């Protein structure tokens, strides 16, 4: 700890006798303060100025890179928040983790972050992440004491702290918002009082420790749930906002200069975000920042994020920000515990899993918040320091995770969270999304937070060979392409020659339906061609790539949108799909069908896929008509963005002679019901 920082703590303790606001200790005020105290402030200020100058010099060394291509983010404000969640660092260090800069010099990781443009640290707080015997639940064992340590180190290195209250004893997210053990059985009045007192007590401890609190998050990813309250139950939103208001009140009293943030997830669900912001306003929640998680592999497009947050900002006059984002620099795992993102993950991959791909993703998120979003104030990266502990074996690592809480959950967490942590305890699921390699050395992508300010125009090189995906009908010749797409470091793509390894193409042609992979090389890098062999599909224009050709849509009620949409990220196959949306409740109802004609007698399978949301009560089914009458049906649903549901009718008996028609019927009662329909397949059951 620096000498100047020790003096600042002493001064803060003096000043806290007169003031109770976060950040006041850094102001130059002499009301009731002795000359000696003023002298200490001047000394500390001088030393801090020297330290800042030194930090600026260190930062300048990270404003260039010989390998990382970075396009400048125009119009970037000087006070734009470049944040990093680094809650697990103390636990990781207890497990032996050490951090090193680009030259391999061991340093305090918070200093490394500061040198690379990070100006805010985010730290989560759980009420009591320990069992009755004092064993930690894991995930950093992030109680208030951990937050104080993180906050002091952030402040010492010139960064502000975002305090993230989960109001739970362990992880809080859209799927679970468990009430702290100590608050179990409380009614809403008792719980709100406990939450207010707990928030106030924690913030006072941070202030007394000299921590520079710049923002406080009241709840974490509170998607209609918070601290045991649920919006789907009676008085749900009223109770949730009562708790939020209690937390906000505590922040205003202890840290009046700090921003109050409310945090949600899943911005791709546009109407739910509109509902969240409406309820915050309706129940008069006092807050400054509407914060959203944004993970590109789950949460839709950046354009949608910008539109959604901008609408909220314009409607309610709030600041907005991305409270969580991250991306993988590799598809590999290093700690013997499965990762959230891997090569085999069934998610949207918009960028390569490379150091450059990670940097490009962060750059684009920052650019979106700065240049496409009204009142965007910052971006926080999630747990960019959570790397592997141990390293040699799973058993070795497990001992450290259990002892120090350096994995996402320990076995002890099962007493509090038996359904999730009780079964899936273990290490870091994001070690491949950190800004440090498995040995703790900083990756070149960490420079992105500085480089976006000026840009770094090195010559683009090939970063990755994009996978090739082909579909062939069984019995037809398989022809492999001579070229593949090379993804460049500037995120553009160009065609390049590819050489494929020998593969049993005849076996695929005459074999069974399924997926096969052929490996190859292009530009000296690995290439893969994924071949899907399918039965002959009697549906023409099955994925709407030719628009609405061969298809007939029949609206049964009056609603806003029904037709072809071209948007690859929202398509199950290809770049187009059939889209619908209705603003008013109980208006979406239609059929979409194609007349196939007369086929030879046999057994057939028919399927069609749909995704969507906000449907309320729905009636959705695939159907097959024979001679104009529905003979077969298969029900399905819509849930939320990028969750495709396939309605399948199997082993249908068809006797020939009469015309056959396939289709889908959709009826939604909810307002703003929307959906996408794609990939219709009708094929003969082979071998029968």
Secondary structure as UniProt FT lines:
FT   HELIX           3..16
FT   TURN            17..18
FT   TURN            22..23
FT   HELIX           24..26
FT   TURN            31..32
FT   HELIX           35..60
FT   TURN            61..62
FT   TURN            74..75
FT   TURN            78..79
FT   STRAND          81..85
FT   TURN            87..88
FT   HELIX           89..94
FT   TURN            95..96
FT   TURN            102..103
FT   HELIX           109..115
FT   TURN            116..117
FT   STRAND          120..125
FT   TURN            132..133
FT   TURN            139..140
FT   HELIX           144..156
FT   TURN            157..158
FT   STRAND          160..165
FT   TURN            174..175
FT   HELIX           181..183
FT   TURN            184..185
FT   HELIX           188..208
FT   TURN            209..210
FT   STRAND          213..218
FT   STRAND          225..226
FT   TURN            227..228
FT   STRAND          229..230
FT   TURN            231..232
FT   TURN            234..235
FT   HELIX           236..254
FT   TURN            256..257
FT   STRAND          259..264
FT   TURN            267..268
FT   HELIX           270..282
FT   TURN            283..284
FT   STRAND          289..293
FT   TURN            296..298
FT   HELIX           302..316
FT   STRAND          319..324
FT   TURN            343..344
FT   HELIX           355..371
FT   TURN            374..375
FT   STRAND          376..381
FT   TURN            384..385
FT   HELIX           394..404
FT   HELIX           411..415
FT   TURN            418..420
FT   HELIX           421..424
FT   HELIX           431..433
FT   TURN            438..439
FT   STRAND          441..442
FT   HELIX           444..447
FT   HELIX           448..451
FT   TURN            452..454
FT   STRAND          462..465
FT   STRAND          468..473
FT   TURN            474..475
FT   STRAND          483..488
FT   TURN            489..490
FT   STRAND          493..497
FT   STRAND          499..500
FT   HELIX           505..509
FT   STRAND          514..522
FT   TURN            523..524
FT   STRAND          525..534
FT   TURN            540..543
FT   TURN            545..550
FT   STRAND          552..555
FT   STRAND          561..566
FT   HELIX           568..570
FT   STRAND          576..582
FT   TURN            585..586
FT   STRAND          588..597
FT   STRAND          602..613
FT   STRAND          618..626
FT   TURN            627..628
FT   STRAND          629..636
FT   TURN            641..642
FT   STRAND          645..654
FT   STRAND          660..668
FT   TURN            671..672
FT   STRAND          673..684
FT   TURN            686..687
//
